[in-house]
Amino acid sequence: MPNFAGALKGEMRRLARKEVRATVTPLRKVVAALRRRVAQQKRLIAELERSTKRSMRNGRAAEAPETQDSQHEPPRVREAGRCVRSDDLRLGDGASEAAAWRAGNLAAHPVHGEA
């Protein structure tokens, strides 16, 4: 008969890893999207600086260069509703305040009186 405690620990470890993986995978995708966006913006800034230097040398006003990036904006990264809801539940009382803040209608806290 195998060691019951060892088997139980192994199963708990497996389930914990599975849960962490499920939580971290969406975050990795968001981080990757943000890194791509930062790299794109760095390229755009470098191109604009080069164009500004060129125009300063020629004595003309800087004109924004036509780039393929300026034609379409990359998709914005958005936090999923279920993540917000789980954060609200995890954080407790202050979460309702955070939800109101995100909605744009933050009311005065009852303890602190009216603002």
C-alpha positions as CSV (number, residue, x, y, z in Angstrom):
1,M,0.0,0.0,0.0
2,P,1.5,3.4,-1.0
3,N,2.1,6.1,1.5
4,F,-1.2,7.8,1.9
5,A,0.2,11.1,3.1
6,G,2.7,11.2,0.2
7,A,0.0,10.5,-2.3
8,L,-2.2,13.3,-0.7
9,K,0.6,15.8,-0.9
10,G,1.3,14.9,-4.5
11,E,-2.3,15.4,-5.4
12,M,-2.5,18.7,-3.6
13,R,0.7,19.8,-5.4
14,R,-0.7,18.8,-8.8
15,L,-4.0,20.7,-8.2
16,A,-2.2,23.8,-6.9
17,R,0.0,23.8,-10.0
18,K,-3.0,23.4,-12.2
19,E,-4.8,26.3,-10.5
20,V,-1.7,28.6,-10.7
21,R,-1.2,27.7,-14.4
22,A,-4.9,28.7,-15.1
23,T,-4.4,32.0,-13.4
24,V,-1.0,32.8,-14.9
25,T,-1.7,31.9,-18.5
26,P,-4.0,34.9,-19.3
27,L,-1.6,37.2,-17.5
28,R,1.3,36.0,-19.7
29,K,-0.8,36.8,-22.8
30,V,-1.5,40.3,-21.5
31,V,2.2,40.9,-20.7
32,A,3.2,39.7,-24.2
33,A,0.7,42.1,-25.8
34,L,2.0,45.0,-23.6
35,R,5.6,44.2,-24.6
36,R,4.7,44.1,-28.3
37,R,3.0,47.5,-27.8
38,V,6.0,49.0,-26.0
39,A,8.3,47.7,-28.8
40,Q,6.0,49.2,-31.4
41,Q,5.9,52.6,-29.7
42,K,9.7,52.6,-29.3
43,R,10.0,52.0,-33.1
44,L,7.6,54.8,-33.7
45,I,9.4,57.2,-31.4
46,A,12.7,56.4,-33.0
47,E,11.2,57.1,-36.5
48,L,9.7,60.3,-35.3
49,E,13.0,61.4,-33.8
50,R,14.8,60.6,-37.0
51,S,12.3,62.6,-39.0
52,T,12.6,65.5,-36.6
53,K,16.4,65.5,-37.0
54,R,16.1,65.4,-40.7
55,S,13.7,68.3,-40.8
56,M,15.8,70.4,-38.4
57,R,18.8,69.9,-40.7
58,N,16.8,71.0,-43.7
59,G,15.2,73.9,-41.8
60,R,11.6,72.7,-42.4
61,A,8.8,72.1,-40.0
62,A,8.6,68.4,-39.0
63,E,6.0,66.4,-40.8
64,A,4.7,63.1,-39.3
65,P,5.9,60.3,-41.4
66,E,3.3,57.9,-42.9
67,T,3.8,54.5,-41.3
68,Q,1.9,51.4,-41.5
69,D,1.4,51.6,-37.7
70,S,-0.4,54.9,-38.0
71,Q,-3.1,53.5,-40.2
72,H,-4.5,51.1,-37.6
73,E,-4.1,51.1,-33.9
74,P,-3.3,47.8,-32.2
75,P,-6.1,46.2,-30.1
76,R,-6.2,47.6,-26.5
77,V,-5.6,45.2,-23.7
78,R,-8.6,44.9,-21.5
79,E,-9.0,43.2,-18.1
80,A,-11.7,40.5,-18.3
81,G,-14.8,40.9,-16.2
82,R,-14.4,37.7,-14.4
83,C,-11.0,38.8,-13.3
84,V,-12.4,42.0,-12.0
85,R,-15.2,40.2,-10.2
86,S,-12.8,37.7,-8.6
87,D,-10.6,40.5,-7.4
88,D,-13.6,42.3,-6.0
89,L,-14.6,39.2,-4.1
90,R,-11.1,38.5,-2.9
91,L,-10.5,42.1,-1.7
92,G,-13.7,42.4,0.2
93,D,-15.3,45.7,1.3
94,G,-13.0,48.0,-0.6
95,A,-13.8,46.2,-3.8
96,S,-17.2,47.8,-4.2
97,E,-15.4,51.1,-4.0
98,A,-13.0,50.1,-6.7
99,A,-15.9,48.9,-8.9
100,A,-17.6,52.3,-8.4
101,W,-14.3,54.0,-9.2
102,R,-14.0,52.0,-12.4
103,A,-17.5,52.9,-13.4
104,G,-16.8,56.6,-12.8
105,N,-19.3,57.2,-10.0
106,L,-17.3,57.0,-6.8
107,A,-19.4,58.2,-3.9
108,A,-18.1,59.5,-0.5
109,H,-17.2,56.9,2.0
110,P,-19.9,56.7,4.7
111,V,-17.3,56.8,7.5
112,H,-15.5,59.9,6.2
113,G,-18.7,61.8,5.5
114,E,-19.6,63.6,2.3
115,A,-16.9,64.9,0.1
